[in-house]
Every structure is written in structure tokens, then in C-alpha cells.
Amino acid sequence: MNIFKRIFKIGEAEAHSAIDKLEDPIKMTEQGIRDMKKDLDKSLQALAEVKALAIRSRNDVETYRNKAKDYENKAMLLLKKGQSGQIDAAEADRLASEALVKKEENVQHMARAKEEKDKFEVNVAQLEKNVKTLRSNISKWENELKTLKARVKVSTATKTLNKQMAQIDSSSTVAMLEKMKDKVAQEEALAESYGEIANESKTVDDEIDKALEGESEIKAKDDLAALKAKMGLSDESTEESKE
């Protein structure tokens, strides 16, 4: 069938330069499937028509068989009537002969109808086989098309990514990373330096405060004693301390 030739052409197309574009086999496969579906429709129509002919031939066989049997029964009935005297014997023989002629004609028609029926049934079997094959191939190629489309998506994404990676200058990237690491190291060192300065400044203040710790309390006691002496008050704490 022509459809199988088209399918083989799809396979042969892989040897052509056009196959380098991944969209081409997809379009070719889609067109091949559309053609196969058209052929399937035609095959189904032909199958229906041939089946109708086979059914009609089968019905004709039964019709002619029944007619032949009927004419045979009529001939037998005519002979019985001629023998019994119900009708003239010679007339009975003539009519019975005519009935037998009709019987033979229907037997011949039945034989011809049977031959046609057998032929149509062979055609029906062949068409049914073709329809089954077409349906199977359509299903197969539709699945192949789904797989091909998925592979195209993956390969396109992979190609794009690889292309982007290939366009990156590895040497400039390494240099940029090294420069960034130097910058980060410098910032970290600067932050550590400010921390040490802050700690040193805080330590000096602490030392000063510690050195002067208690001076204000001593001065306050001295001022209190001087004031009491000026007022002529005795400093009990002083006297107690003398005792």
C-alpha cells in the first residue's frame, strides 16, 4: 500500500541533510500520521461497502435456495394432483417441468450468489486485516511522535544550556572569583582591625576607671570631717577610731 511507502520514506529521511533540524522529522511524522488516518477512513468506508455486498450476497443465497426448494415442492404437488386426477396429467407434467426449470434457474442463481459471497468475504477479511494494521501503525507512530517531541524539548534545553556554558570565559570567571575573594579578605581584615581598636579603647577606659575607683568616696569623707570641725562638732567616728 502507498501508506507503507510513505512510512518508509520517513525512515529514509534520516539520511537527508534536512534531518539536522529536529522540527523536520516531527512535521514529517505528523503528516505521515494524517495520511494514514485518511487511508484508514477510506479503508473503513471500503470495508463497510464490501461487507454490505457480502451481506446482500449471503441473503441472495438464502433467497435463491428457498425459491429453488419452493419450485421443487410445487412440481411435486402438481405431479400428485395429476396422478390423483385433480388436474390433467399432461398439464400437470408440463407445469411440473416448468417448475423444475425455475428451480434450476434459482439453483444457478444461488451458486453464483454463493461464489460472490465467498469472494466478498475474502475481501472483507483482507480489508479488516488492513484496517487493523493501519490502526496499529497509527497508534505506534503517535506514540513515537510523543517520544520524539519530548526528546526535542530535552535536547533543545540541553543545547541551550551547553551553549551558554560554552560562551562563558573560564579564565575571566576564575579571575573575577579571585578578585572577589581578595575583596572579601580585605573587608574581613578591616572589620577585625576595627574590633581590636574598639577593644583597646574600652580597656584603657576601664583601667582609668579602676585606678580612680574610691577617690570620690575618700574626698567626700574628708569634706564631711572638715565641715564638722568648722562647726565645732565632734567627729564620733574619728574619736572612736582614736580610742
Residue pairs with C-beta under 8 A, 6 or more apart in sequence:
1 39
1 130
2 39
3 35
3 36
3 39
3 134
3 137
6 32
6 35
6 36
7 32
7 36
7 137
7 141
10 25
10 28
10 29
10 32
13 19
13 24
13 25
13 28
14 25
18 24
19 25
22 152
22 155
22 156
23 152
25 148
26 145
26 148
26 149
26 152
29 141
29 144
29 145
29 148
30 145
32 141
33 138
33 141
33 142
33 145
36 134
36 137
36 138
36 141
37 138
39 134
40 131
40 134
40 135
40 138
43 127
43 130
43 131
43 134
44 131
46 127
47 124
47 127
47 128
47 131
50 120
50 123
50 124
50 127
51 120
51 124
53 116
53 120
54 117
54 120
54 121
54 123
54 124
57 113
57 114
57 116
57 117
57 120
58 117
60 109
60 110
60 113
60 116
60 117
61 110
61 113
61 114
61 117
64 106
64 107
64 109
64 110
64 113
65 106
65 110
67 102
67 103
67 106
68 103
68 104
68 106
68 107
68 110
69 103
71 99
71 100
71 102
71 103
71 106
72 99
72 100
72 103
74 96
74 99
75 95
75 96
75 97
75 99
75 100
75 103
76 96
78 87
78 92
78 95
78 96
78 99
79 92
79 93
79 96
81 87
81 92
82 88
82 89
82 90
82 91
82 92
82 93
82 96
83 89
83 92
225 235
225 238
228 234
228 235
229 235
